[in-house]
Amino acid sequence: MSRKSKEEIAIIYQGIQDHICSELEIHDGGGSFMEDLWDRPEGGGGRTRIFQNGNIIEKGGVAFSAVHGPTPEKILAKLGLEKSDFFATGVSIVLHPKSPMVPIIHMNIRYFEMDNGTHWFGGGIDLTPHYIVPEDARYFHQEVKKVCDRFDPAYYPKFKAWADEYFFVKHRNETRGVGGIFYDRLSAQSDEHFEEILNFSLAVGRLFPDVYGYFMEKNSPLPYGEKEKQWQNLRRGRYVEFNLVWDAGTKFGLDTNGRTESILMSMPPLAEWKYMHQPAPGSPEEFTLEHLKKDMDWLSYTL
C-alpha cells in the first residue's frame, strides 16, 4: 500500500469541507455559505466559507487551506525543526449560534509535511457550551469516544487529557468548555499506519456535522431571554481570550503570514466583558463556571 501524497490529502480535505458545509446548511434550514477564494503570496491558498445570519448559526466559518513555502524561522525554532520548506493543509471550523442554549463548537484536522521527510497529522474537536448541561457533555464525549475507539482504544483517554490541557484559559484558570479531543504531531511509522492516521482524521471531520446537527435540532428550540444572551456574550469573551492569547493554530497562521481574515474567522459576531462579574449563587451560570475544570469525566458524570 502506497501512502497518499500531500496533494491528494489536500483534495480529500476539500471534500470534507464540502460535506460539512452541505450538512450544516441542511441543519440550519435558512442560511448558506459565502465562499472566499484566496491566494498566499508565498505559496498556496484556500477556500474560506463564511456562514452568517442563519436560522440557528449566527456566524460560522468552515475554512480549507493548503499553503507551502520556506518554513519561517520562528516556527523552526519553536518546533525544533531543521530548515526545510513546508506544506500544510487542513480544515478548520468554528460555529457561533444565535441561541445561548446551543453550544459553540470547534474542529480542526490538518496535515503538515516538510521537504526533508518530516510529517505529521494534528487536529481535534471540542465543545464550548454557554451553559453546561451534563447530558449534552456526556453525549458529545460518547460520540467522540466511538470514533476514537474505531482506530485505537488508547486514543480517547490520551487525546481527551490533551484537550483538557490545550483548551485551558490559563489566566482565568478555567477550561474553554467541556473539552473533547486534541492531538498533534502524529507521524506514521509505515505507509499503512499513515493511511490509518489519515482515516482517523477524516472520521473526526465526518463526525462534526452529525454531532453538531444533533445540538442544533435539540437545543435551538429551548427558550431564553435577555439574561441568557448577556451570559452568552460574556462566554464569547472568554472564547476570544483563548483564541487570541493561547491558541497555537492562530499563532501558526499569523506567523506563517496566513490570511488574517480567515485566521480570525473564529471570532464571534459580538462579545462582552464585565468587570468582576459574578453569577448569582445557585444559578445555571454559577454551575457552568464550577464545571469548567480539567479532568472531568463526562462519560460517567452524575449530579
Stockholm file with secondary structure:
# STOCKHOLM 1.0

chainA/1-303         MSRKSKEEIAIIYQGIQDHICSELEIHDGGGSFMEDLWDRPEGGGGRTRIFQNGNIIEKGGVAFSAVHGPTPEKILAKLGLEKSDFFATGVSIVLHPKSPMVPIIHMNIRYFEMDNGTHWFGGGIDLTPHYIVPEDARYFHQEVKKVCDRFDPAYYPKFKAWADEYFFVKHRNETRGVGGIFYDRLSAQSDEHFEEILNFSLAVGRLFPDVYGYFMEKNSPLPYGEKEKQWQNLRRGRYVEFNLVWDAGTKFGLDTNGRTESILMSMPPLAEWKYMHQPAPGSPEEFTLEHLKKDMDWLSYTL
#=GR chainA/1-303 SS CCCCCHHHHHHHHHHHHHHHHHHHHHHHSSCCEEEEEEECTTSEEEEEEEEESCSSEEEEEEEEEEEEEECCHHHHHHHTCCSCEEEEEEEEEEEEESSTTSCEEEEEEEEEEETTSCEEEEEEEEEECSSCCHHHHHHHHHHHHHHHHTTCTTHHHHHHHHHHHHTEETTTTEESSSEEEEEEEECCSSHHHHHHHHHHHHHHHHHHHHHHHHHHHHHTTSCCCHHHHHHHHHHHHHHHHHHHHTCHHHHHHHHTTCCHHHHGGGSCSCCCCCTTCCCCTTSHHHHHHHTCCTTCCTTSCCC
#=GC SS_cons         CCCCCHHHHHHHHHHHHHHHHHHHHHHHSSCCEEEEEEECTTSEEEEEEEEESCSSEEEEEEEEEEEEEECCHHHHHHHTCCSCEEEEEEEEEEEEESSTTSCEEEEEEEEEEETTSCEEEEEEEEEECSSCCHHHHHHHHHHHHHHHHTTCTTHHHHHHHHHHHHTEETTTTEESSSEEEEEEEECCSSHHHHHHHHHHHHHHHHHHHHHHHHHHHHHTTSCCCHHHHHHHHHHHHHHHHHHHHTCHHHHHHHHTTCCHHHHGGGSCSCCCCCTTCCCCTTSHHHHHHHTCCTTCCTTSCCC
//
